[in-house]
Amino acid sequence: MRLRRSRQRQQRQRAATMAPAVNAAEAPETLPLAEVSQRRTRSGWRERERAGAAMLAQARRREMGLLIIALLVLTLLAGRLAYWQIWQHDLLAARADAEHLRVIQLYEGRGYILDANGNILALSVSRDEVIADPDVLRSVDALPQVAAMLARTLGLPQPLVQRELDVPGAYVQVRNAEQQLALLSLQQSDQVNRLIAAGSLPGVALLPVVQRVYPDGALAAQVIGFVQADDGQGQYGIEQQYNTLLAGQPGLLYTAVDAAGDPLATVPQRRTAAVPGANVTLTIDANIQYWVEQGLADTVRQMQADGGTVIVMDPQTGAILAMASEPAFDPNQYGSAALADFANPAVSSTYDPGSVMKAMTMAMGVESGVLTPNSTYDDTGAAVVDGVTLHNWDGIGHGNITMTQVLQYSANTGAIWAAQRIGDDRFTSYLNAFGFLQPTGISLPDEAAGARDQTSAADLTTAENAFGESIAVTPLQLVMAYGALANGGLLMRPYIVASVAPEAGGQGTATQYGPVVVRQVVSAATAQTVTQMLVTSAAESEAQMNLVQGYTVAAKTGTSTPDTSDPTQTFASVIGYAPATHPRFVLLVKLNHPRTTIYGGSAAGPLWRALAQQLFVYLQIPPDANGQPGG
Amino acid sequence: MFNRQRYRWTELWLLLLPSVFLLVGYFELLIVHNLSVPVTSHNLPPLDAFTPIFGLIAALFGAHLLLVIIAPDADQTLLPIAGMLTSIGVLMSLRLGPDIGVPTLGLKQLAFAIAGLAVCVLTVWATRDLRWLRNYKYTWAAVGIVLVGITLLHSHSLSTNAPSRDVLNIGSGGLSFQPSEILKICLVIFFAGYLSENREMLAISNLRVGPLKLPPLKHLGPLIAMLGLALLIFLGVKELGLAILVFGLFLSMLYVASNRPSYIIGSVVAFALGALVIYRIFPYAQQRIAIVGNAFDTTPPARIAYNAGFQIVQGLIAFGNGGVFGAGLGLGKSWIVPFSHTDYIAASFGEEFGFAGVLALIGLFMLLVYRGMHIATRPRASFNQLMAVGLTAVFAIQTIVILAGNLKIMPLTGIPLPFVAYGGSSLIANYIIIGLLLRLSQDKS
């Protein structure tokens, strides 16, 4: 400290001694002017001048110091600038693009969904909605007049429109009393456009809104799905599965926008052409679908069931002719439907099918050669497997009966007897061969695979599976498996989309979908044998599904009680195909928890019969039984 | 008078740079505004469109000619540097005006520039004798304080909670000016006058506070009082930038005048303590600091800060989008930065001229500061020296404070970028400073 201070003093002294030299040039100028009498004063002044000059000289060094500091700081700022403008350029430029560039999507309309006969099941229409800028309305003090005029034109109550418009901000969509967008009719759009052109509606504009319309309402709703209004994305069913193709490629308009979101003319625009959405044609026949849905709804009501599913399939191709479930929903008003109703239970719900599985068990036994339709066993009404006693559904023993009678009486012990001869391994591999325990591959979303109960020993599970318990299957899997029996043992992949074709005049090629053979599950002879067993047992059974004049029917009832604590909670079903000699359709009717009567034959049978009769007529199927009921 | 020796040839030649820059830049702007139409020899912008630009160029050369008459030996680089910076400002205003919804922005700035050049020459003419500035230093100080005081009362009556600007509206013609721009010049004159008179006194130290030696309080008193008053006023109108400016120029001048590191250290410590107290008391100050820290943070807890930091982030996006060579004049999108023509003029410029352009801009300011300090090293009169230091410091500090704010180094302030930012008061005040520096440059040893 001391040292430093003394050095400062030295510097000051040195500066002081140097100062006269600096001012030497001026000295001769000033001195002659001085008068002798004033010498003393002048020398005092000169002292001060010298000291001042010394100070100035020192100050110059400090000024240089200041300059260097300033330049250094500015250089550092330039470095920071380089960080933002060069190092962070990519990141910030991306953010800049995100803020300035808008990609405006120009959709050319979503494709149609058509039924097998070309009826339109889903289409898109464009309607106008009213948008307004409340800030503008307020600034020109026109809110009440505009509200009144809009209310009159749209047929909405004036206070409602006034309330809708008088919100903070610069953007509002006019909604009706149900809080839905007020979509205008063509006439209303015309009127509003005229008013806007006349300048009577400042801050108001029309915006086209593309709306998905389902002309037949709830028809095949779970197959078709719906389109979410806010983002235009297909949800559930075909709308979801084929969303990309249906939507097409929107034309993209890349443009810079100003703060208001309007495209700026000063920035070059780039646009890509839109590809219109493709039309999807289904194998569904809207007529069959309609009868099926009417019948199902009636039956569910009559039987006081929670719901139900009906599937009609062409066994020779695998084409789905109808697929319906209750409860259904109206995709035009999907917003007011229950979320649980959107999914398609025909493919995404599994259940224990019950006795209808016995047909598969018999087919496996016949194909393996361990039994024939006439093999007999002693039915005591119960069987013990792995220490567990399994009963017939009615607990009655029928004595010495054939396999055909097992189907007729729906004796569980007979199915167990057959399964034990088939064996666990063979039974399991046949289950897989019939298409159970895996998705069928139909082009619908959210298909379930099904599963076997894994908690019990293998032989107990197999014994239970033989009469359709402890195994979860989808309704479609059952229809597919029965289809194999109806089709000479040839398992067909069920399909619901017949073709995807571009809009007329559009680009791209049409894709046709046809029958796909999965595998030969059992031989044609086995299929023939089991069909005959089903025809005979159906004719003799109490359910009497075959009371259709002139047609042979191969069918089986099923009643499963998944909830062991409440045996009245059943899945009641009938599945079968007809005519048995040359099957044209496989028909499944399944009811969830019917209460009027809980058994497959009595609850689902009547609808099965009614629908089969309509199908014989509609599909112009010639009788095959010479006017005799049954085969 | 027009003999070759005394004619300001250097200045004349250098003035060609802003002229060419203005013509080329304005030509590009005219083309960009009609970008959808291909440019051919048939639809070039009409010559009439260039009239305002020619007006500004004429004003530059007019000022040059008047300087030849009234101050032939004054510094020849100041006017071209200021002219170049002004040209950048005018072009940016012309370019931003239509995009921010004020189509007349450019023409207004152009009018301010011409007025500024006139005021500049007027200042040079009026300060033939610099002593009257020094002799009336208290008067100048009083004028400045009163002007700002009126503004303070005025803005207080409006009672807005937002960070206000010290704007005084004159009459009902929509004319307004910022008294702080005049105050900073008044303060420099006062400090220079006071410090040069009491230089020796201040160098003597009788008081000791620990290891620090302090000058007699009697001499320090008026200085501290003046400084304190100015700082209080700016904190009153929540203008942190102006407080930094006043304190910075005071510090620079005190340092040059006294050679007392103890003063500098003492002042900085006092300022730091004061800043800490203010940070504790005013939530507004805390918020400003927090914004700098987490401007980019979009996580929910910092949501408010994000909204408040919107301007900073937008400014950085504009800078970053420019890259090395920029988008080109008229082709940036900086209008979405709030205050793109005032607080964020550097970002707007940076987006369209790139890193290269801003580097050149910083270079121009370096040149300006260098010339100012060069002028400050030569006077024989202590008052002149200190005034040149103070006036140069005004430019340097303003540039640093606003650029640092723009570049997210310190809180953003309302300090305008000299000559470039839109605004009449600032531009005219800066030209008064140029006029004073021109006159000061004639005092050389």
HADDOCK unambig.tbl for C-alpha pairs under 7 A between the chains (distance, minus, plus):
assign (segid A and resid 56 and name CA) (segid B and resid 382 and name CA) 6.73 0.50 0.50
assign (segid A and resid 59 and name CA) (segid B and resid 256 and name CA) 5.19 0.50 0.50
assign (segid A and resid 59 and name CA) (segid B and resid 257 and name CA) 6.62 0.50 0.50
assign (segid A and resid 60 and name CA) (segid B and resid 377 and name CA) 5.16 0.50 0.50
assign (segid A and resid 62 and name CA) (segid B and resid 256 and name CA) 5.73 0.50 0.50
assign (segid A and resid 63 and name CA) (segid B and resid 256 and name CA) 6.33 0.50 0.50
assign (segid A and resid 63 and name CA) (segid B and resid 373 and name CA) 6.66 0.50 0.50
assign (segid A and resid 63 and name CA) (segid B and resid 377 and name CA) 6.96 0.50 0.50
assign (segid A and resid 67 and name CA) (segid B and resid 370 and name CA) 6.66 0.50 0.50
assign (segid A and resid 67 and name CA) (segid B and resid 373 and name CA) 6.55 0.50 0.50
assign (segid A and resid 70 and name CA) (segid B and resid 396 and name CA) 6.51 0.50 0.50
assign (segid A and resid 71 and name CA) (segid B and resid 366 and name CA) 6.14 0.50 0.50
assign (segid A and resid 74 and name CA) (segid B and resid 362 and name CA) 6.92 0.50 0.50
assign (segid A and resid 74 and name CA) (segid B and resid 400 and name CA) 6.59 0.50 0.50
assign (segid A and resid 77 and name CA) (segid B and resid 404 and name CA) 6.75 0.50 0.50
assign (segid A and resid 78 and name CA) (segid B and resid 359 and name CA) 6.45 0.50 0.50
assign (segid A and resid 80 and name CA) (segid B and resid 407 and name CA) 6.97 0.50 0.50
assign (segid A and resid 81 and name CA) (segid B and resid 407 and name CA) 6.78 0.50 0.50
assign (segid A and resid 82 and name CA) (segid B and resid 355 and name CA) 6.60 0.50 0.50
assign (segid A and resid 84 and name CA) (segid B and resid 316 and name CA) 7.00 0.50 0.50
assign (segid A and resid 84 and name CA) (segid B and resid 319 and name CA) 6.69 0.50 0.50
assign (segid A and resid 84 and name CA) (segid B and resid 320 and name CA) 5.39 0.50 0.50
assign (segid A and resid 85 and name CA) (segid B and resid 319 and name CA) 5.71 0.50 0.50
assign (segid A and resid 85 and name CA) (segid B and resid 320 and name CA) 4.29 0.50 0.50
assign (segid A and resid 85 and name CA) (segid B and resid 322 and name CA) 6.51 0.50 0.50
assign (segid A and resid 85 and name CA) (segid B and resid 323 and name CA) 4.73 0.50 0.50
assign (segid A and resid 85 and name CA) (segid B and resid 324 and name CA) 6.45 0.50 0.50
assign (segid A and resid 85 and name CA) (segid B and resid 355 and name CA) 6.02 0.50 0.50
assign (segid A and resid 86 and name CA) (segid B and resid 323 and name CA) 5.56 0.50 0.50
assign (segid A and resid 86 and name CA) (segid B and resid 324 and name CA) 6.17 0.50 0.50
assign (segid A and resid 88 and name CA) (segid B and resid 320 and name CA) 6.21 0.50 0.50
assign (segid A and resid 89 and name CA) (segid B and resid 320 and name CA) 4.53 0.50 0.50
assign (segid A and resid 89 and name CA) (segid B and resid 321 and name CA) 5.99 0.50 0.50
assign (segid A and resid 89 and name CA) (segid B and resid 323 and name CA) 5.48 0.50 0.50
assign (segid A and resid 92 and name CA) (segid B and resid 317 and name CA) 4.97 0.50 0.50
assign (segid A and resid 92 and name CA) (segid B and resid 320 and name CA) 5.04 0.50 0.50
assign (segid A and resid 92 and name CA) (segid B and resid 321 and name CA) 5.81 0.50 0.50
assign (segid A and resid 93 and name CA) (segid B and resid 317 and name CA) 6.69 0.50 0.50
assign (segid A and resid 93 and name CA) (segid B and resid 320 and name CA) 5.95 0.50 0.50
assign (segid A and resid 93 and name CA) (segid B and resid 321 and name CA) 4.20 0.50 0.50
assign (segid A and resid 95 and name CA) (segid B and resid 317 and name CA) 6.79 0.50 0.50
assign (segid A and resid 96 and name CA) (segid B and resid 317 and name CA) 5.85 0.50 0.50
assign (segid A and resid 96 and name CA) (segid B and resid 321 and name CA) 6.33 0.50 0.50
assign (segid A and resid 259 and name CA) (segid B and resid 336 and name CA) 6.67 0.50 0.50
assign (segid A and resid 266 and name CA) (segid B and resid 33 and name CA) 6.50 0.50 0.50
assign (segid A and resid 266 and name CA) (segid B and resid 35 and name CA) 5.84 0.50 0.50
assign (segid A and resid 266 and name CA) (segid B and resid 36 and name CA) 6.96 0.50 0.50
